[in-house]
Amino acid sequence: MAKDKKGEGFHSAAGLIRYFDQEDEKALKINPYIVIGMAIASAIIIKILAWQWPT
């Protein structure tokens, strides 16, 4: 019974690896630094707005 449980994870992981291994050439690709910069800029804007208009 332990062998059956052990085999299930491998099959499901193999499907995920196969799914994520394929790259779509038409997919939108964003530089990770841009995403981090946008997150920091959003946080700064929210802090400024909260300071300007406190509740």
ABEGO torsion letter per residue (X at the ends): XAAAAAAAAAAAAAAAAAAAABBBAABBBBBAAAAAAAAAAAAAAAAAAAAABBX
